[in-house]
Amino acid sequence: MFLTLGSICHAGDLDYYNLLKEQENLIDQTTTITKPKWISIHGTKYKTGCVLWINHNEQETPCFAIVKDICIVERDLIGSWFIAEVLHTVALVKHFNANEVNETVNLQLVRQHQLVYPLPLHLITATDQEQVRTFVCPKYQVPV
């Protein structure tokens, strides 16, 4: 695992401290958190702003999320988390072989090994007259 130098803060200073505490039982307000701009895990580089395919919902529609922050607890690379805003998937647009997404639903903590699709994705914006639509285009469709 490789990472860039990032800002260092205490867990209690984070907006998502309670969410992080639910996942990491040993964390407290003074725990040191490193927030790099990117991290490389098994040769795959993840940056803040990239899109991750995190799971499927009840209707077997893919769920995507935008990485807002990367947190490493106590400088232990095993304790690395993606803080991601979950996107609402509207529908699969077969013409583009892409999923249309819009507004964020909530924050979620995700580890790399929990991802459905291990490669980072990107948002693609298309303007249709007055309407702006946003899509996520995975290279491969992952079976549910």
Contacts in CASP RR format, 6 or more apart in sequence:
PFRMAT RR
TARGET T0000
AUTHOR 0000-0000-0000
METHOD contacts of the structure
MODEL  1
MFLTLGSICHAGDLDYYNLLKEQENLIDQTTTITKPKWISIHGTKYKTGC
VLWINHNEQETPCFAIVKDICIVERDLIGSWFIAEVLHTVALVKHFNANE
VNETVNLQLVRQHQLVYPLPLHLITATDQEQVRTFVCPKYQVPV
1 39 0 8 1.000
1 40 0 8 1.000
1 41 0 8 1.000
1 42 0 8 1.000
1 77 0 8 1.000
1 80 0 8 1.000
2 39 0 8 1.000
2 40 0 8 1.000
3 34 0 8 1.000
3 36 0 8 1.000
3 38 0 8 1.000
3 39 0 8 1.000
3 40 0 8 1.000
3 70 0 8 1.000
3 72 0 8 1.000
3 77 0 8 1.000
3 80 0 8 1.000
4 36 0 8 1.000
4 37 0 8 1.000
4 38 0 8 1.000
4 39 0 8 1.000
5 36 0 8 1.000
6 34 0 8 1.000
6 35 0 8 1.000
6 36 0 8 1.000
6 37 0 8 1.000
7 34 0 8 1.000
7 35 0 8 1.000
8 32 0 8 1.000
8 33 0 8 1.000
8 34 0 8 1.000
8 35 0 8 1.000
9 32 0 8 1.000
9 33 0 8 1.000
9 35 0 8 1.000
10 29 0 8 1.000
10 30 0 8 1.000
10 31 0 8 1.000
10 32 0 8 1.000
10 33 0 8 1.000
11 17 0 8 1.000
11 20 0 8 1.000
11 21 0 8 1.000
11 27 0 8 1.000
11 28 0 8 1.000
11 29 0 8 1.000
11 30 0 8 1.000
11 31 0 8 1.000
11 32 0 8 1.000
11 33 0 8 1.000
11 73 0 8 1.000
12 29 0 8 1.000
12 30 0 8 1.000
12 31 0 8 1.000
14 20 0 8 1.000
14 33 0 8 1.000
14 71 0 8 1.000
16 69 0 8 1.000
16 83 0 8 1.000
16 107 0 8 1.000
16 109 0 8 1.000
17 29 0 8 1.000
19 83 0 8 1.000
19 107 0 8 1.000
19 108 0 8 1.000
19 109 0 8 1.000
20 27 0 8 1.000
20 71 0 8 1.000
20 73 0 8 1.000
20 81 0 8 1.000
20 83 0 8 1.000
20 109 0 8 1.000
21 27 0 8 1.000
21 28 0 8 1.000
23 81 0 8 1.000
23 109 0 8 1.000
24 73 0 8 1.000
24 79 0 8 1.000
27 73 0 8 1.000
31 73 0 8 1.000
31 74 0 8 1.000
32 73 0 8 1.000
32 74 0 8 1.000
32 75 0 8 1.000
33 71 0 8 1.000
33 72 0 8 1.000
33 73 0 8 1.000
34 71 0 8 1.000
34 72 0 8 1.000
34 75 0 8 1.000
35 69 0 8 1.000
35 70 0 8 1.000
35 71 0 8 1.000
35 72 0 8 1.000
36 70 0 8 1.000
36 72 0 8 1.000
37 47 0 8 1.000
37 48 0 8 1.000
37 70 0 8 1.000
38 45 0 8 1.000
38 46 0 8 1.000
38 47 0 8 1.000
38 48 0 8 1.000
38 70 0 8 1.000
39 45 0 8 1.000
39 46 0 8 1.000
39 70 0 8 1.000
39 72 0 8 1.000
39 80 0 8 1.000
40 46 0 8 1.000
41 80 0 8 1.000
41 112 0 8 1.000
42 112 0 8 1.000
44 112 0 8 1.000
44 118 0 8 1.000
44 119 0 8 1.000
44 120 0 8 1.000
45 120 0 8 1.000
46 52 0 8 1.000
46 67 0 8 1.000
46 70 0 8 1.000
46 82 0 8 1.000
46 112 0 8 1.000
46 120 0 8 1.000
47 67 0 8 1.000
47 120 0 8 1.000
48 67 0 8 1.000
48 68 0 8 1.000
48 69 0 8 1.000
48 70 0 8 1.000
49 66 0 8 1.000
49 67 0 8 1.000
49 68 0 8 1.000
50 66 0 8 1.000
50 67 0 8 1.000
50 120 0 8 1.000
50 121 0 8 1.000
50 122 0 8 1.000
51 64 0 8 1.000
51 65 0 8 1.000
51 66 0 8 1.000
51 67 0 8 1.000
51 87 0 8 1.000
51 120 0 8 1.000
51 121 0 8 1.000
51 122 0 8 1.000
51 123 0 8 1.000
51 136 0 8 1.000
52 64 0 8 1.000
52 65 0 8 1.000
52 66 0 8 1.000
52 67 0 8 1.000
52 82 0 8 1.000
52 84 0 8 1.000
52 110 0 8 1.000
52 115 0 8 1.000
52 117 0 8 1.000
52 120 0 8 1.000
52 121 0 8 1.000
53 62 0 8 1.000
53 63 0 8 1.000
53 64 0 8 1.000
53 115 0 8 1.000
53 116 0 8 1.000
53 117 0 8 1.000
53 121 0 8 1.000
53 136 0 8 1.000
53 138 0 8 1.000
53 142 0 8 1.000
54 63 0 8 1.000
54 64 0 8 1.000
54 65 0 8 1.000
54 84 0 8 1.000
54 86 0 8 1.000
54 108 0 8 1.000
54 110 0 8 1.000
54 114 0 8 1.000
54 115 0 8 1.000
54 116 0 8 1.000
55 62 0 8 1.000
55 63 0 8 1.000
55 114 0 8 1.000
55 116 0 8 1.000
56 62 0 8 1.000
56 63 0 8 1.000
56 116 0 8 1.000
56 144 0 8 1.000
57 63 0 8 1.000
57 89 0 8 1.000
60 144 0 8 1.000
61 89 0 8 1.000
61 92 0 8 1.000
61 99 0 8 1.000
62 89 0 8 1.000
62 99 0 8 1.000
62 116 0 8 1.000
62 136 0 8 1.000
62 138 0 8 1.000
62 142 0 8 1.000
63 86 0 8 1.000
63 87 0 8 1.000
63 89 0 8 1.000
64 86 0 8 1.000
64 87 0 8 1.000
64 89 0 8 1.000
64 99 0 8 1.000
64 101 0 8 1.000
64 121 0 8 1.000
64 136 0 8 1.000
65 82 0 8 1.000
65 84 0 8 1.000
65 85 0 8 1.000
65 86 0 8 1.000
65 87 0 8 1.000
65 108 0 8 1.000
65 110 0 8 1.000
66 84 0 8 1.000
66 85 0 8 1.000
66 87 0 8 1.000
66 104 0 8 1.000
66 123 0 8 1.000
67 82 0 8 1.000
67 83 0 8 1.000
67 84 0 8 1.000
67 120 0 8 1.000
68 83 0 8 1.000
68 84 0 8 1.000
68 85 0 8 1.000
68 107 0 8 1.000
69 82 0 8 1.000
69 83 0 8 1.000
70 80 0 8 1.000
70 81 0 8 1.000
70 82 0 8 1.000
70 83 0 8 1.000
71 80 0 8 1.000
71 81 0 8 1.000
71 83 0 8 1.000
72 79 0 8 1.000
72 80 0 8 1.000
72 81 0 8 1.000
73 79 0 8 1.000
73 80 0 8 1.000
73 81 0 8 1.000
79 111 0 8 1.000
80 111 0 8 1.000
80 112 0 8 1.000
81 109 0 8 1.000
81 110 0 8 1.000
81 111 0 8 1.000
82 109 0 8 1.000
82 110 0 8 1.000
82 111 0 8 1.000
82 112 0 8 1.000
83 107 0 8 1.000
83 108 0 8 1.000
83 109 0 8 1.000
84 107 0 8 1.000
84 108 0 8 1.000
84 109 0 8 1.000
84 110 0 8 1.000
85 104 0 8 1.000
85 105 0 8 1.000
85 106 0 8 1.000
85 107 0 8 1.000
85 108 0 8 1.000
86 104 0 8 1.000
86 105 0 8 1.000
86 106 0 8 1.000
86 107 0 8 1.000
86 108 0 8 1.000
87 101 0 8 1.000
87 102 0 8 1.000
87 103 0 8 1.000
87 104 0 8 1.000
87 105 0 8 1.000
87 136 0 8 1.000
88 101 0 8 1.000
88 102 0 8 1.000
88 103 0 8 1.000
88 104 0 8 1.000
88 105 0 8 1.000
89 99 0 8 1.000
89 100 0 8 1.000
89 101 0 8 1.000
90 99 0 8 1.000
90 100 0 8 1.000
90 101 0 8 1.000
90 102 0 8 1.000
91 99 0 8 1.000
91 100 0 8 1.000
92 98 0 8 1.000
92 99 0 8 1.000
92 100 0 8 1.000
93 99 0 8 1.000
93 100 0 8 1.000
93 135 0 8 1.000
96 135 0 8 1.000
96 137 0 8 1.000
97 137 0 8 1.000
97 141 0 8 1.000
98 124 0 8 1.000
98 135 0 8 1.000
98 136 0 8 1.000
98 137 0 8 1.000
99 135 0 8 1.000
99 136 0 8 1.000
99 137 0 8 1.000
99 138 0 8 1.000
100 133 0 8 1.000
100 134 0 8 1.000
100 135 0 8 1.000
101 123 0 8 1.000
101 134 0 8 1.000
101 135 0 8 1.000
101 136 0 8 1.000
102 134 0 8 1.000
112 118 0 8 1.000
116 142 0 8 1.000
117 138 0 8 1.000
117 140 0 8 1.000
117 142 0 8 1.000
119 139 0 8 1.000
121 136 0 8 1.000
121 137 0 8 1.000
121 138 0 8 1.000
122 136 0 8 1.000
122 137 0 8 1.000
123 134 0 8 1.000
123 135 0 8 1.000
123 136 0 8 1.000
124 134 0 8 1.000
124 135 0 8 1.000
124 136 0 8 1.000
124 137 0 8 1.000
125 132 0 8 1.000
125 133 0 8 1.000
125 134 0 8 1.000
125 135 0 8 1.000
126 132 0 8 1.000
126 133 0 8 1.000
126 134 0 8 1.000
126 135 0 8 1.000
127 133 0 8 1.000
END
